[in-house]
Structure formats: C-alpha cells, structure tokens
C-alpha cells in the first residue's frame, strides 16, 4: 500500500462516517443495543470474529499508474487508478420480511447514493486526500453472489483516480 492508497482509505472512511450508512446497517443488527458499539460496520479486508450481519468489507482489487509528471525539479507525482470494492455481506433476519439478497441490494444501493452509481441520486460523499488530490470516482459495477445458505454478498466496485506525490 502506498501513501496515496492509504490516504484513499482514510478519505473513504471519512466519507463513510459523514454519511448515515453505519446507522442503516446497525438498525438491522440484533440485539442492536448490546453490540452497536463493539463492532465496525465497515471492515478492511475481512469482518471481525463474531461480526454482526449485515456488514461491509472494503478491499482493493488493484491499482495502476496512468502517468507520471513533475511539478518542478524536486517533485514527482503520479496519476493512479485504484479499484476498490465494497462487499456488502447480508443474511436473513427473522424480524425483517426481506430476504438476504434484498437486504444486500438495499444496502448496496445506499452505498451508491454516497459514493456514486445510483441511477437517480447524485453522490453525497466528499473525498479529500491528505497528500495529493482525488480527481474522480467512477462507478464500475455492482453484482450479487450467493455466499452460503441464506447469505449473499452484493459487490459495489469503483475506480478512484488520484493525483498523488511519490517524491517531493
């Protein structure tokens, strides 16, 4: 992970925290009052042991350098594309009439409202890097995978284009 990628993950967490996504997920946790503060909704690479459902795992699919440039004799920058997936994990909830797949789809749609890709809502999330600039977020795809008995994972994939320093 580079400094630019680390900054991206920090910016994603800030945008997530500024939204109401945590509340939407935690509202489905049972018993919500007992576990709401013990587990994160947004996890890096895998959920925690005992993780309540539904939850999200964020992971980097890949990254590539699009171009390199300098802004002077002592600075080097890269335009970098970073592919990131939000993996929404859901299972059936007794108190909810929707199935796991419907719950996963609903929560994925809410993520798209924040980061982009929703067909009728402009993204509300704001991305700011500590080092460099976030140039654009491109929604790539969303799809569902059955992950087990009454368990589904809805994947929302983005490409984040960054302008980041590599030498200053």
N, C-alpha and C positions, 0 to 999 in steps of 0.2 A: 504494500500500500504506500502510495506516495503522499506527500504533503497535500497536493491538490485533491486526492481521493479522500484523505482524512478530513479535509475541510468540507468536502461534499457531504460526507456522512454527518458531520456536525450540523451543516445547514439543513439537511433533511430532517434531523431530529428537532431542530428549532422550528421548522415549518410544521412538523407533526404536532409538537407541543402547543403551537399557537392555534391549531385547529381544535375541533371538538371530537376528533377521532378516538382518543382514549375513552371518552365518556360513552361513545356509541358502542364500543367493544365491551367495556366494563359493565354496561347496563345488561348485558347478556350473561355475565358471569354469575354463577350460583355457588354458595351464598355471597352475594356482592359485598355486603358489609364486612365480611370476615377477611376476604382476600384482596380487595381492591388496591391496597397499598403495598402488598407483598410482592407482586409480580408486574413486570412491564407488559404493555400491550405490544410495543414494537421491540423486536428482538434482533440481534445481529447474528446471522448465520444459523441459529437454531434456538428453539424455545427452551426455557429452563425446565428442570425436573419438576413435575407437579404443576406445570403451567396450565392455568385455566383456559378454556376454549370459549370463544374464538380468540385467536391471536395472530400476529403478523411476524414473519421472518423477512428481513431485508438482506439481500445479498448482491454482490457484484458479479455480473455474468462475464464481463471482460472490459478491457479498455484499450484504446489505441491512440497514438499520437497522429493528429491530422496534419499539423505543420509546426515548424519551429521558427522563431524570429527573435531579433534582439531589438531593444529599445535604446540602445546605446552600447558603448564598449564594455560595460560591466553588468549587463542584464540580459538574461536569456529567458524566453517564455515559450510555452507550448500551447497549442490548441489541442485539447484532449477530449475525446469522446469516451464517456463511461456509461456502460449499460448496467442498469440496476433493476432488480425485480423486487416487488412487494408480493410475498407469498402469504395469502390470507388462508389460515387454517380454521376450518369450522367443522362441527359435528352436530348431530341432532340434539336439541334441547327440549326436555319434556314440557316445559312451560311455554314453548313457542310453537305455533301451528305450522311454521315454515320448516322445511327440511334443511339439512346441512348445506346442500347446494344453493338453495335460495338465500340462506343466511350469508354464505360466502359471496354470492353475487351482489347482494345488497351492500355488504361492507366494501367490496372492491369498487363498486360504483361511488361510494362515499370517498374513497381514496382518490378516485379520478376527479372528483369535484375539487379536491385540494391541489393535486399535482398536475392535472390535465388529462384529457382523453374522454371526458364526459361529453356526450353529444349536444347537451343543451346548457351546460353551466361552464362559464369561464373559470379557470383555476384561481383559487383564492390564496394558495400558498406562496410565500415570498422566499426567495433563495438568495442568501448573501454569504460569500466566502470571506474568510479572514485574510487569505493570501490569493490574490487573483480575482477573477470575475466569473460569475455564472452567465453564460451567453444565452442559452436556450434550453428548454426542456421539451423533448419530443416524445410524445406517447408512441409506443411501438406496437403493443399488442396486449390483449387480455384473453385468457382462456382458463378452462376449468379441468382439473384432473381428479379422478376419484382416488382417494388416498387410503381407503380402508372401509370397513363396514360402517356405514352412516357417517363417513368422514370425507370431506372434499377440500381441495386446495385450489383457490382461484388466484391466478398469477396475473399481475399487472406489471408490464415491462416498459421501462423508459430508457431513453438515451439522453444523458446530460452532457452538453458541450460546455467545456470550461476553458478559460484562458488563465493559465497558472504559471507562476515563476518556477524555473528549475535551477537557475543560478542568478544570484544578484551580487 
